[in-house]
Amino acid sequence: QAGSTDNELGEITVTATRRTQTLEAVPYSISVISADQLAQTGVTDVASLTNQVPGLSMYDFGARMSGATAPIIRGVNATGEPRGFRTFEQDPVGTYIGNSPIDGYFQLDDVKRVEVLRGPQGTLYGQGALGGALRLIPNSPELNTFSGIFEAGGGRVDHSNGTSYTLKGMVN
């Protein structure tokens, strides 16, 4: 519209019901975090996402058990014990990249948005979504264009004997 300002809210589109809808039309309790919001708040992985989404938490088992991370929505959890990468119990919160179910620890690189659906979501996502569903929606590939991002960082903490570093890259 003529005379619009930069302070207007943008339309949020979600695919939580396996259809593209606006956030207001989805009949669920849902949180949607865009890629811009992830970058502005410093969210880099699923564990740091818990600081931005109400009702989402995660046990921190440390780096040795990072493959055993499981999101917890509204306190619905299968176990409070540390477990290995392979497990025979099913998490009550389904984690998906697009529409594919996954387990484990993930960096949120090249993500279009994150959708957190508070449960139960068994109708659309099966028995693995009793507590809810965490959907990581990746960016679509851009055909006929070549692009990439490379990021490097380093640091040193006083009175430590090592240097920390990070490397991230993405190629389209």
SVG drawing of the C-alpha trace seen along z (x, -y; Angstrom):
<svg xmlns="http://www.w3.org/2000/svg" viewBox="-8 -8 56 59">
<polyline fill="none" stroke="black" stroke-width="0.4" points="0.0,0.0 1.1,-3.6 2.6,-5.2 3.7,-2.0 6.5,-2.1 9.3,0.3 7.7,0.9 4.9,3.0 4.7,6.7 5.4,9.1 3.1,12.0 4.3,15.3 3.7,18.4 3.9,21.9 3.6,25.4 2.7,27.1 -0.5,28.7 1.4,29.9 -0.2,27.0 1.1,23.4 -1.0,21.2 -0.7,18.0 0.2,18.2 -3.3,16.9 -5.0,19.7 -3.2,22.6 -5.4,24.1 -2.4,25.1 -0.3,23.5 2.8,22.8 5.9,20.7 7.7,19.7 11.2,18.3 12.5,16.9 16.1,17.0 16.5,13.3 15.2,13.8 17.7,16.7 20.6,14.5 19.5,11.5 19.1,13.5 22.3,15.5 20.6,18.9 23.1,21.3 21.8,24.8 18.8,26.6 20.1,26.2 20.3,22.4 16.8,22.3 15.4,23.3 16.3,19.8 14.0,18.2 10.9,20.5 8.6,20.6 7.8,24.2 10.8,25.7 13.7,27.2 16.4,29.7 18.7,31.7 22.3,30.6 24.3,33.8 27.5,32.1 29.6,32.6 30.2,36.4 26.4,37.0 25.5,34.5 24.0,37.1 21.5,38.0 19.8,34.6 16.0,34.7 13.8,31.6 11.2,31.4 7.9,29.5 5.7,28.6 7.6,31.0 6.7,34.1 9.8,36.3 10.5,40.0 13.5,40.2 15.8,38.0 18.8,40.3 21.7,39.8 21.6,42.2 23.8,43.2 23.3,42.3 21.2,45.3 18.2,45.9 15.1,48.1 12.7,45.6 10.9,43.1 11.1,39.4 7.7,37.9 8.7,34.8 9.2,35.4 12.1,33.6 11.9,33.1 14.1,31.5 11.4,30.6 9.1,33.6 11.8,36.2 12.0,37.4 15.4,37.2 17.2,37.5 20.3,35.9 22.0,32.5 21.8,30.0 23.3,26.7 20.8,24.2 22.7,23.3 20.9,22.4 17.5,22.6 14.5,20.7 12.5,21.0 11.9,23.2 8.4,24.2 7.6,25.5 4.2,27.1 3.1,27.8 1.5,31.3 0.0,33.7 0.5,33.7 -0.1,37.4 -2.7,36.8 -0.2,35.2 3.1,36.5 2.4,39.9 2.9,41.5 6.4,39.9 4.8,36.4 2.9,36.9 4.6,33.8 4.7,31.9 6.9,31.4 10.0,29.4 10.3,28.7 13.5,27.3 12.6,25.9 15.8,25.6 16.2,23.0 15.4,24.3 18.3,24.5 18.6,21.7 18.9,23.1 21.2,21.6 23.1,19.5 26.3,20.2 26.6,18.7 28.3,19.5 29.0,18.3 32.2,18.9 32.6,17.8 35.6,18.2 36.1,17.1 38.6,17.6 39.3,16.6 41.4,17.2 40.4,17.1 42.7,15.8 44.5,18.5 43.5,21.3 45.9,23.5 44.1,23.6 42.6,21.5 39.0,21.8 37.9,21.6 34.9,22.1 34.5,22.7 31.2,22.6 30.5,22.9 27.6,23.3 27.6,23.7 24.6,23.5"/>
</svg>
